[in-house]
C-alpha cells in the first residue's frame, strides 16, 4: 500500500518525480511553519496553543513515513538555522534544546510523523475509524515526548520557581491542550479519507 502522496498522479520522468517529491517535502514543512504562527499564549503555562499539531497530523499521514519524515526533519532544520518557523516566530537551535520548555513537542512531531506515515503506508488512513486511530497514536506520542521534556526543562522549573511535580507538568503541558487537539485530530482524520475518495475518482 501507499500513502496519499504516492497515489496522486505522478510524472513519468524520474527528474520530474524527484522535483514533485521535493515540492511535497518543502510544502509540508512550510504548512507546519505557517500553522505554528497561529498561537495563543496562556498565563499558566510556558507552552503556547498552536496550529502546528494539525499540520503534523496532515503532513505525517498524507506524505507517508519517508516524505513526511523528511518534511518534519526539514522543519526542525529550518528552525535550527534561524528561520522564524517555530511558534510565535521563534527561531534558533535553542528551540530544540532543554533551554526551551516546548522543545520536546517539536521532537515529538518528528517521531509522531514517522509513526503516522508508517501506518498510512499500511492503509490506516483510508477510513475514518482507522484514520482517527492513526491521529490518536500520533497525538499520544507528541504528548509523551513533550511532557517528559517539559518536566526536565530548567526553564519550566524557573517558570514555576521549583522542580515541577507530575500534576504541575500535566497542568502546563497536557490539560490546556486536550480539547483543541481533539478537534484538530478529528479534522485531520476526516480530511484523509475524503482526500482518498477524491484521488480514486480522478485516477
C-alpha positions, 0 to 999 in steps of 0.5 A: 500500500501507499500513502496519499502522496504516492497515489496522486498522479505522478510524472513519468520522468524520474527528474520530474518525480524527484522535483514533485517529491521535493515540492511535497517535502518543502510544502509540508514543512512550510504548512507546519511553519505557517500553522505554528504562527497561529498561537495563543499564549496562556498565563499558566503555562510556558507552552503556547496553543498552536496550529502546528499539531494539525499540520503534523497530523496532515503532513505525517499521514498524507506524505507517508513515513519517508516524505513526511519524515523528511518534511518534519526533519526539514522543519526542525532544520529550518528552525535550527538555522534561524528561520522564524518557523517555530511558534510565535516566530521563534527561531534558533537551535535553542528551540530544540534544546532543554533551554526551551520548555516546548522543545520536546513537542517539536521532537515529538512531531518528528517521531509522531510523523514517522509513526503516522506515515508508517501506518498510512503506508499500511492503509490506516488512513483510508477510513475514518475509524482507522484514520482517527486511530492513526491521529490518536497514536500520533497525538499520544506520542507528541504528548509523551515526548513533550511532557517528559521534556517539559518536566526536565526543562530548567526553564519550566522549573524557573517558570514555576520557581521549583522542580515541577511535580507530575500534576504541575507538568500535566497542568502546563503541558497536557490539560490546556491542550486536550480539547483543541487537539481533539478537534484538530485530530478529528479534522485531520482524520476526516480530511484523509479519507475524503482526500482518498475518495477524491484521488480514486475518482480522478485516477 
